[in-house]
Amino acid sequence: MAISDRYREITREVDFLLGDLRTQGLDEGQGARKVARALKILQESLERVGEIPRMRLEADLTPILISAHKQLDWARLQFEEEKEPARAAAVWDLEQKVYRLLNDL
């Protein structure tokens, strides 16, 4: 799968997680706010990710992915603190996908 496709997939999954949190009325918590921030960071480059030349992917996407990963990590820690292990695990899975994409750059 292409880097841009994986980036879009991660963005969709973060969006889905945030939608799930909102459906459950949990969108006001610190963890949900961090997930929302990660989504915003990812969405800022969503439209142009397929237009980035291969030789610039690492330079252009690395700071974005690191910022999103940081927000997701804070969200996971918040969910763990709030005794929400299922949500923390869901965020951890997303963190791993971001990390693997970073490694492939």
Wavefront OBJ file of the C-alpha trace (Angstrom):
o trace
v 0.000 0.000 0.000
v 1.319 3.454 -0.900
v 2.452 5.858 1.807
v -0.321 8.300 0.898
v -2.943 5.538 1.121
v -1.671 4.481 4.527
v -1.697 8.111 5.683
v -5.323 8.455 4.560
v -6.245 5.182 6.265
v -4.725 6.308 9.570
v -6.585 9.620 9.289
v -9.869 7.773 8.686
v -9.258 5.515 11.681
v -8.500 8.457 13.978
v -11.663 10.151 12.673
v -13.654 6.974 13.344
v -12.295 6.745 16.902
v -13.214 10.369 17.563
v -16.689 9.783 16.121
v -17.095 6.799 18.424
v -16.053 8.892 21.423
v -18.537 11.591 20.436
v -21.324 9.048 20.005
v -20.689 7.841 23.530
v -20.705 11.405 24.853
v -17.036 11.312 25.773
v -15.861 14.095 23.504
v -15.343 16.551 26.371
v -12.620 14.549 28.113
v -8.908 15.223 27.847
v -8.297 12.015 25.917
v -10.912 12.867 23.312
v -9.519 16.367 22.930
v -6.081 14.911 22.223
v -7.565 12.530 19.646
v -9.332 15.513 18.051
v -6.042 17.411 17.960
v -4.286 14.451 16.308
v -7.056 14.317 13.718
v -6.713 18.025 13.004
v -2.959 17.647 12.530
v -3.439 14.755 10.113
v -6.271 16.407 8.188
v -4.210 19.528 7.501
v -2.127 17.554 4.975
v -4.714 15.000 3.900
v -5.545 16.617 0.568
v -1.960 17.175 -0.518
v -0.390 13.952 0.730
v -0.773 12.253 -2.647
v 0.896 15.180 -4.403
v 4.108 15.102 -2.355
v 6.976 13.792 -4.489
v 8.489 10.548 -3.209
v 11.823 12.218 -2.446
v 10.103 14.744 -0.137
v 7.793 12.373 1.713
v 10.113 11.886 4.650
v 10.845 15.582 5.106
v 7.224 16.659 4.694
v 5.375 13.932 6.585
v 7.717 13.156 9.477
v 6.925 16.292 11.544
v 3.197 15.821 10.942
v 3.245 12.173 11.944
v 5.372 12.850 15.014
v 2.955 15.567 16.151
v -0.054 13.306 15.624
v 1.714 10.442 17.419
v 2.467 12.727 20.366
v -1.195 13.748 20.651
v -2.314 10.124 20.428
v 0.208 9.143 23.079
v -1.162 11.811 25.423
v -4.689 10.586 24.672
v -3.704 6.994 25.479
v -2.139 8.046 28.764
v -5.240 10.036 29.647
v -7.495 7.054 28.905
v -5.269 4.842 31.045
v -5.477 7.379 33.859
v -9.268 7.462 33.493
v -9.366 3.640 33.764
v -10.529 3.211 30.148
v -8.352 0.292 28.988
v -10.342 -0.445 25.821
v -9.991 3.131 24.593
v -6.323 3.205 25.570
v -5.784 0.007 23.560
v -7.571 1.476 20.522
v -5.359 4.550 20.667
v -2.281 2.360 21.124
v -3.145 0.514 17.902
v -3.328 3.833 16.066
v -0.027 4.931 17.578
v 1.586 1.755 16.268
v 0.251 2.394 12.759
v 1.661 5.917 12.810
v 4.982 4.591 14.107
v 5.181 1.927 11.386
v 4.450 4.532 8.730
v 7.197 6.740 10.171
v 9.621 3.819 9.999
v 8.724 3.168 6.371
v 9.475 6.737 5.397
l 1 2 3 4 5 6 7 8 9 10 11 12 13 14 15 16 17 18 19 20 21 22 23 24 25 26 27 28 29 30 31 32 33 34 35 36 37 38 39 40 41 42 43 44 45 46 47 48 49 50 51 52 53 54 55 56 57 58 59 60 61 62 63 64 65 66 67 68 69 70 71 72 73 74 75 76 77 78 79 80 81 82 83 84 85 86 87 88 89 90 91 92 93 94 95 96 97 98 99 100 101 102 103 104 105
